[in-house]
Amino acid sequence: MARSRLAALLLIPLAFMLMGAKAVLVDPAPIAVPAGIAAKDVAKAIRMGLLNRGWVVSKDEAGQIDATLNLRSHTARVAIPYSTKEVSIKYVSSDNLDYQEKNGTKYIHGNYMKWIRNMEADIQRELQLLTVK
C-alpha cells in the first residue's frame, strides 16, 4: 500500500511536466470541401466550427477568416484561407504558448495542437452537415 502511494506521488510531477510538453507545430492538411457547396456556405461552416470551441472571428473577408482564441493567459491566432475546394488552417502567432523555432523546426505548447485538431474536426463536421438535406 505504501509503495503504491509513493509511486502515485512520484508520477504526479511527471504528469504535470507532460501536460506542458512542447509539440512540433505543423499546420493540418487542407480540409476537402464537399462538391456543390458555395463559398458563402463554406465561410458559414467555418464560423460555426469556430464558435463551438470559443474561437472569435477577428477578420472575415472573401477567401479568408482570421480567428483568435483567448484561454486564461494564452492567446492563439490563426488564418483560415478557404475556397469551394478546400479549407486550410495556418498558424499566425501566439502569446504564452512557448512558441519557438530551433534548427528550422517550429515548436509550441501541446495544447495548441489539440485546439487545432478540435477546430479541424468541428469545421469538417459543419461542412458535412451542409450536405445533409
Contacts in CASP RR format, 6 or more apart in sequence:
PFRMAT RR
TARGET T0000
AUTHOR 0000-0000-0000
METHOD contacts of the structure
MODEL  1
MARSRLAALLLIPLAFMLMGAKAVLVDPAPIAVPAGIAAKDVAKAIRMGL
LNRGWVVSKDEAGQIDATLNLRSHTARVAIPYSTKEVSIKYVSSDNLDYQ
EKNGTKYIHGNYMKWIRNMEADIQRELQLLTVK
20 109 0 8 1.000
20 110 0 8 1.000
20 111 0 8 1.000
21 110 0 8 1.000
22 98 0 8 1.000
22 107 0 8 1.000
22 108 0 8 1.000
22 109 0 8 1.000
22 110 0 8 1.000
23 107 0 8 1.000
23 108 0 8 1.000
23 109 0 8 1.000
23 110 0 8 1.000
23 112 0 8 1.000
23 113 0 8 1.000
24 105 0 8 1.000
24 106 0 8 1.000
24 107 0 8 1.000
25 91 0 8 1.000
25 99 0 8 1.000
25 106 0 8 1.000
25 107 0 8 1.000
25 108 0 8 1.000
25 112 0 8 1.000
25 113 0 8 1.000
26 113 0 8 1.000
27 88 0 8 1.000
27 89 0 8 1.000
27 90 0 8 1.000
27 91 0 8 1.000
27 116 0 8 1.000
28 88 0 8 1.000
28 89 0 8 1.000
28 116 0 8 1.000
28 117 0 8 1.000
28 120 0 8 1.000
30 86 0 8 1.000
30 87 0 8 1.000
30 88 0 8 1.000
31 86 0 8 1.000
31 87 0 8 1.000
31 88 0 8 1.000
31 89 0 8 1.000
31 120 0 8 1.000
31 123 0 8 1.000
31 124 0 8 1.000
31 127 0 8 1.000
32 85 0 8 1.000
32 86 0 8 1.000
33 42 0 8 1.000
33 82 0 8 1.000
33 83 0 8 1.000
33 84 0 8 1.000
33 85 0 8 1.000
33 86 0 8 1.000
33 87 0 8 1.000
33 127 0 8 1.000
34 127 0 8 1.000
34 128 0 8 1.000
34 130 0 8 1.000
34 131 0 8 1.000
36 84 0 8 1.000
37 45 0 8 1.000
37 84 0 8 1.000
37 127 0 8 1.000
37 130 0 8 1.000
37 131 0 8 1.000
38 84 0 8 1.000
39 62 0 8 1.000
39 63 0 8 1.000
39 82 0 8 1.000
39 83 0 8 1.000
39 84 0 8 1.000
41 130 0 8 1.000
42 82 0 8 1.000
42 83 0 8 1.000
42 84 0 8 1.000
42 87 0 8 1.000
42 127 0 8 1.000
43 60 0 8 1.000
43 63 0 8 1.000
43 65 0 8 1.000
43 82 0 8 1.000
44 126 0 8 1.000
45 123 0 8 1.000
45 126 0 8 1.000
45 127 0 8 1.000
45 129 0 8 1.000
45 130 0 8 1.000
46 65 0 8 1.000
46 80 0 8 1.000
46 82 0 8 1.000
46 87 0 8 1.000
46 123 0 8 1.000
46 126 0 8 1.000
47 57 0 8 1.000
47 60 0 8 1.000
47 65 0 8 1.000
48 122 0 8 1.000
48 126 0 8 1.000
49 55 0 8 1.000
49 119 0 8 1.000
49 122 0 8 1.000
49 123 0 8 1.000
49 125 0 8 1.000
49 126 0 8 1.000
50 56 0 8 1.000
50 57 0 8 1.000
50 65 0 8 1.000
50 67 0 8 1.000
50 119 0 8 1.000
50 122 0 8 1.000
50 123 0 8 1.000
52 122 0 8 1.000
53 69 0 8 1.000
53 115 0 8 1.000
53 118 0 8 1.000
53 119 0 8 1.000
53 122 0 8 1.000
54 69 0 8 1.000
55 67 0 8 1.000
55 68 0 8 1.000
55 69 0 8 1.000
55 119 0 8 1.000
56 67 0 8 1.000
56 68 0 8 1.000
56 69 0 8 1.000
56 70 0 8 1.000
57 65 0 8 1.000
57 66 0 8 1.000
57 67 0 8 1.000
58 66 0 8 1.000
58 67 0 8 1.000
58 68 0 8 1.000
58 77 0 8 1.000
59 65 0 8 1.000
59 66 0 8 1.000
60 66 0 8 1.000
63 81 0 8 1.000
63 82 0 8 1.000
63 83 0 8 1.000
64 79 0 8 1.000
64 80 0 8 1.000
64 81 0 8 1.000
64 82 0 8 1.000
65 79 0 8 1.000
65 80 0 8 1.000
65 82 0 8 1.000
66 77 0 8 1.000
66 78 0 8 1.000
66 79 0 8 1.000
66 80 0 8 1.000
66 92 0 8 1.000
67 77 0 8 1.000
67 78 0 8 1.000
67 80 0 8 1.000
68 75 0 8 1.000
68 76 0 8 1.000
68 77 0 8 1.000
69 75 0 8 1.000
69 76 0 8 1.000
69 77 0 8 1.000
69 115 0 8 1.000
73 95 0 8 1.000
73 96 0 8 1.000
74 94 0 8 1.000
74 95 0 8 1.000
74 96 0 8 1.000
74 97 0 8 1.000
74 109 0 8 1.000
74 111 0 8 1.000
75 94 0 8 1.000
75 95 0 8 1.000
75 96 0 8 1.000
75 97 0 8 1.000
76 91 0 8 1.000
76 94 0 8 1.000
76 97 0 8 1.000
76 112 0 8 1.000
76 115 0 8 1.000
77 92 0 8 1.000
77 93 0 8 1.000
77 94 0 8 1.000
78 89 0 8 1.000
78 90 0 8 1.000
78 91 0 8 1.000
78 92 0 8 1.000
78 116 0 8 1.000
78 119 0 8 1.000
79 89 0 8 1.000
79 90 0 8 1.000
79 92 0 8 1.000
80 87 0 8 1.000
80 88 0 8 1.000
80 89 0 8 1.000
80 90 0 8 1.000
81 87 0 8 1.000
81 88 0 8 1.000
81 90 0 8 1.000
82 88 0 8 1.000
87 123 0 8 1.000
87 127 0 8 1.000
89 116 0 8 1.000
89 119 0 8 1.000
89 120 0 8 1.000
89 123 0 8 1.000
91 106 0 8 1.000
91 108 0 8 1.000
91 112 0 8 1.000
93 99 0 8 1.000
94 108 0 8 1.000
94 112 0 8 1.000
97 108 0 8 1.000
97 109 0 8 1.000
97 111 0 8 1.000
97 112 0 8 1.000
98 107 0 8 1.000
98 108 0 8 1.000
98 109 0 8 1.000
99 106 0 8 1.000
99 107 0 8 1.000
99 108 0 8 1.000
99 109 0 8 1.000
100 106 0 8 1.000
100 107 0 8 1.000
100 108 0 8 1.000
101 107 0 8 1.000
END
